[in-house]
Amino acid sequence: MLRGEPLVGGLELAFAPGLHPRGPEHLARLLDPRWHLVVTNVPATLARAAQDPAYGLASDDAEGREAALADVRALREEVARLDRPVLAVELHSAPGRARAVSSAEAFAHSLEQIARWPWGRTRLVVEHADAFRPGQEPQKGYLPLAEEVRAVARATGSTGVPIRHTVNWGRSAIETRSADGPEEHVAELAGAGQLTGLMFSGAASAPSARGAAWQDVHLPLDVDEPTSLLTRDRMERTLALAGDVLYLGVKVGSAPHEEGLARFDASRSALRVLDGLVAASAG
């Protein structure tokens, strides 16, 4: 179905760990060779952290950090076996600070090691998740953006590998408890020439059929989910602030009652809006 959808020009592939239960070679046969691909490490990070709160690339716990590095090494090997061009690999500054100790220094050390591995033309990017804020229930609670920027700058400077950043609209809104937060994060990174990717997911300050308030459940646009803070105007403003980036996309979850092809309807709706905005800005 996705191969015949003209709005789909690529996919974000989840490393969970592993890209596919039957291996990356099998996955490669399912992918349209024309698609652009990005790989995210967040599913594996969340799964491992559920077993070990100290797990993560930014962990001050040596064993937790080494375990995260081993998983990124396995991710790199699977990307190589996929035998398809991958634009970027998205890394994350776990662990959550509500449960473990993390630092920009530990994260920079991990990024330095990872950057020295052979990645070919695949870019390394740090996807900002909601950061830990005292007195606020986090979804992930990773490093603040400023600390991620510092870690990336150090790793880039010491290795010469241009690591960059990507923003997920919904996760920045969840962190800041505001629809203004994503624009602030995008403006900061784009203004410094550090923004490489932008993904649009919605978030809500009130409960919906998809989850409680401020949950990271990838809400669609407000036209498809009235509680969502993500509107066409917000998307347009964020795109204008982002400028030219390597990749753009939408990340939309389905409602519990949706089945079959209907699960893709809200994603298609968001893609239509994004496609129209990109075309208008280019014209």
N, C-alpha and C positions, 0 to 999 in steps of 0.2 A: 504494500500500500504506500509506504513512504517513497519508494522509488518513483512512483507515478505522481507524486505531489510536487508541483513546480515551486512551491514556497520553501521546500526543504532543500537547502544547499549544503548541509553538513549535519554532524551529530556531535554531542558531547558524550563520550564513552566513559562508563564508570569502571574504575578499578576497585574490586569489591571484597577481598583482593582477588585478582584474576580478572581478565577482560571478558571471559565467557567460560561457562562451565565445561565446554568442549574444547577450549583452547583458542588462542588468537588466530590460528590458521583457519579454523572453522568460522570464526567471526568475520575474517577477511572475505570469505566467500559470500557472506550475507550483505556486505556493504557495497553501495554503488561506488565505483572507482572515481566518479566525478565529485563525490562529497569531500568537503573539508572536515577534518577531524580534530577534536580536542579531547584529551584524556584528563579526567578529574580523579584525584586521589582521596576525595572526602569520604566516600562510602567505606573504604578500607580503614581510614583513620577513625571514623566513628565506631566501626565494629571492633577494632583493636582496643580503643579507649574504653569501651564498655567492659572489657575484661581487665584492663590495666589502666587506671586513671593517670598514671605517670607517663603513658605512651605519647610520643609526639616529637616532631622535629625541633621544637622549641623547648623541650623538657630539660630541666636542670638535673634530672635523674639520668645518670649515664646509661643504665640498662634500658630505660624507656626510650631514650633518644636513639640508641643503637638499634633497637627493634624497629623503630620507624625508618631509620636509614636502610635497614635490610629490606623492608617492604618497598621502598622507592627503588632500590636496586632491582628487585623482582619486577616492578612496574616497567623499568627501563628495558629489561630483557623481553618482556611481553610486547612492548611497543616495537622492538626490533623484529620480533617474530611475526607481528601483524603484517609486515611488508606492505604497508600503506603509508603515505605521507601523513604525519601528524603535526599540525601547526604548533601546538603547545601542550605542555603538561602542567596542570594546576596543582600546586602544593599548598599546604596549610600549616598555620603556626600553632598547632596543638602542642600541649594538652590544654584543657579548659582550666582556667585559673581558679575556678570555684572548688576544684578537687586536687590540684597539683601545682607545683611551682614551675614557672616557665620564665624565659628571658629572651631579650633580643640577642644577647651574646650567644646563647646556645643555638638559637635559630640561625644566626649568621654562620656559626661553625658548621651546622648541618648543610646549609646552602653552599658553602665553600666546597665541601666534600662532593656534593651532588653535581655541582657545576663542572667538576673536573672529570666526570664520567663522560664517555662518548655518546652524545645525543644526536649527532648528525645535524640536520636543519631544524629539529624540534626545539622550540623556545621553552625556557623555564619561566613560569609566572607564579606569583603568589596570589591566590584568590583570597580576598579579605572576607572573613566571616564576622559574625557579630562578636565584638570584643567584650571581655568581662568589665562590668561596671558595678561598683559596690552598691548594694541595696536594690539591684535589679536582677530578676531571674533571667539567666542567659539561656540561649539555645545551644551555643557552642562555647562562648566565653574565651576565645583565643586572644592573641596579642592585640593591643590597640594599633591602629593604622600607623601612628608615628613610630612605634617600635618595629613594625614590619618594614617600614621605609628605611629605617636605620640599618636593619639587618641586611636588607637587599643591597643597599649602597655599599656596605662593607664587603659583602661577598662579591659583588660586581667589581669593586675596586681591586680586591686581592687576586681575583682569578682572571679578570678581563672578559668574563662571560656576561653579556648584557641581560641579567635577570630583570624582569619587569613585574607589573601588577595587573590584576583584573578585579572588577567590581561586580558583585551580584546585587541588583537594585533592592530586592527584598531583604537581604541580610543586613545591608546598611540601614534600611528603614527600621528593622527590628532592633538593631543596636542603639540607634539614636531615638527610637520611639517617635519618629517623625518622617514625613514624606520629603522633608528638606535634606535629611541626612545623606541619601544617595547622591544628590547633586553636589553636596559639600565634598564628599569623598572623591567623586569623579573630577570635580574642578581642581582639587588639590593635586591629584596624580597627573591629570592631563596638563595642568599648568607647569608641572616639573618635567614633562616629557616622559613620564614613567608608566602611562596607561597603555596596556596592550589589548585588553579584552573587556567586554561589557555584556553582561547577561541580565535579562529582564525577568524577574519574578516579582509577584505582588506580595504584599503583607497587609495585615489588618489590625486595627486597634480594638476590634470587637470580635466576638466569636462568629464563626460561619459554619456551614455544613462540612467544611474541610478541616476544621480544627479550632482551637481556642485562639484568643487574641495573642498577637505577636509570636505565633508559631511559625517555624520555617517549613511551611507546607506548599510553597511555590504557587501562590494564588494567581489566577489569571487577571486580566484587566477588569476594571470596575464594571464594564458593560456586561461581563459574564459572571461576575461575583460582586454584588453591590457593596460588600464590606471592604473590598480591596482599595488600597490607597494608590495603586498604580493606574493612572489615567493616560489617555492619549497625550494630553498636554504635558504631563510629567515626563512621559517617554520622549516627547519632542525636545523638551528643555534639556534633559539629560544627554541626549544625542548631540545637541549643539555644544554642550560643554565638553563632551568627550573628544570631538574632532575625529581625525582619522585613527582607527584602531585596526589591529590585525584581524579580529573577529568580533562579531555581534551575534546574539542569539536570544531565544526565549526559553524559559525553564518553567513549565506549567504543569502542576499536578492535576489529577482528575478527582472529581467528587466521588464519594463512596457509592453512589447509586449508578454511576456511569459504567457501561460495559461495552466491549467490542470497539468498533470504530468511533463511537461517541466519546470515548476517552480522549480522542485527539481533537475534538471540536474546539475547545478553549485554546489549545495551542495554535490551531490554524487561525483562529480569530486574532490572537496576538501577533502571529507572523504576518498576517495581512496588514495590520497597522504598522508594524516595524518596516515591512517592505515598502509601503507607501511613503513613510517618512524618509527613508533612505533615498528613494527615487526622487522625492521632492527636493531634498537637499542637494542632490547631484545635478538636478535640472536647472 
